[in-house]
Amino acid sequence: MTQQANLCEAIYPRDCVESTAKTFAAFGVVEVSSQTKGSISVQISASSETVLMHEFLNYVLNLSIEIYLRDKTLNA
């Protein structure tokens, strides 16, 4: 079975999503594609795809926040 999530690029920058996909590739098949303008689709196929999707979303959100805060600090 496959889990899919559509993410808004304004909250989840593409580079963060792609970096997270590379990190999680060791745990299953992770595919990233453009859904619509400003939206990214992530599909995960793995033995525990629901748990893996939740972990993926937590990880990418944390990474996105870290980059946002780092950029704000550097530009302050």
RODO-2510 file (C-alpha; in nm, 4 decimals, decimal comma):
residues 76
     n   res          X          Y          Z
     1     m     0,0000     0,0000     0,0000
     2     t     0,1067     0,3583    -0,0605
     3     q     0,0570     0,6711     0,1483
     4     q     0,0354     1,0093    -0,0230
     5     a     0,0570     1,3634     0,1115
     6     n     0,0289     1,6916    -0,0769
     7     l     0,2443     1,9649     0,0742
     8     c     0,2360     2,3401     0,0222
     9     e     0,5744     2,4723    -0,0954
    10     a     0,5224     2,7925     0,1052
    11     i     0,5467     2,5844     0,4238
    12     y     0,7594     2,2933     0,2989
    13     p     1,0301     2,4190     0,0607
    14     r     1,1075     2,1759    -0,2209
    15     d     1,4722     2,1382    -0,1189
    16     c     1,3643     2,0334     0,2329
    17     v     1,1177     1,7785     0,0945
    18     e     1,3738     1,6349    -0,1470
    19     s     1,6417     1,6185     0,1231
    20     t     1,4018     1,4378     0,3545
    21     a     1,3052     1,1974     0,0752
    22     k     1,6725     1,1040     0,0302
    23     t     1,7082     1,0488     0,4047
    24     f     1,3999     0,8260     0,4210
    25     a     1,4814     0,6267     0,1053
    26     a     1,6582     0,3691     0,3211
    27     f     1,3226     0,2801     0,4818
    28     g     1,1043     0,2484     0,1727
    29     v     1,0235     0,3934    -0,1672
    30     v     0,9770     0,7699    -0,1421
    31     e     0,8688     0,9626    -0,4515
    32     v     0,8457     1,3408    -0,4760
    33     s     0,6667     1,5128    -0,7633
    34     s     0,4944     1,8401    -0,8434
    35     q     0,1226     1,8233    -0,7784
    36     t     0,0121     2,1692    -0,8864
    37     k     0,1820     2,5082    -0,8848
    38     g     0,3017     2,5586    -0,5285
    39     s     0,2206     2,2041    -0,4213
    40     i     0,4433     1,8969    -0,3866
    41     s     0,3188     1,5386    -0,3767
    42     v     0,5002     1,2814    -0,1635
    43     q     0,4258     0,9110    -0,1984
    44     i     0,5687     0,6493     0,0350
    45     s     0,5556     0,2735    -0,0144
    46     a     0,6919     0,0650     0,2720
    47     s     0,5908    -0,2108     0,5102
    48     s     0,4793     0,0475     0,7714
    49     e     0,3901     0,3277     0,5322
    50     t     0,1538     0,5104     0,7685
    51     v     0,4122     0,5347     1,0457
    52     l     0,6835     0,6220     0,7940
    53     m     0,4667     0,8985     0,6425
    54     h     0,4060     1,0496     0,9869
    55     e     0,7778     1,0408     1,0639
    56     f     0,8533     1,1889     0,7204
    57     l     0,6119     1,4771     0,7804
    58     n     0,7539     1,5457     1,1271
    59     y     1,1091     1,5423     0,9928
    60     v     1,0388     1,7691     0,6947
    61     l     0,8435     2,0152     0,9113
    62     n     1,1308     2,0343     1,1596
    63     l     1,3830     2,0841     0,8781
    64     s     1,1670     2,3557     0,7197
    65     i     1,1366     2,5413     1,0510
    66     e     1,5112     2,5179     1,1158
    67     i     1,5924     2,6640     0,7742
    68     y     1,3302     2,9381     0,8096
    69     l     1,4636     3,0431     1,1507
    70     r     1,8256     3,0253     1,0348
    71     d     1,7462     3,2484     0,7369
    72     k     1,5612     3,4974     0,9609
    73     t     1,8548     3,5081     1,2046
    74     l     2,1095     3,5621     0,9267
    75     n     1,9017     3,8423     0,7732
    76     a     1,8303     4,0210     1,1020
***
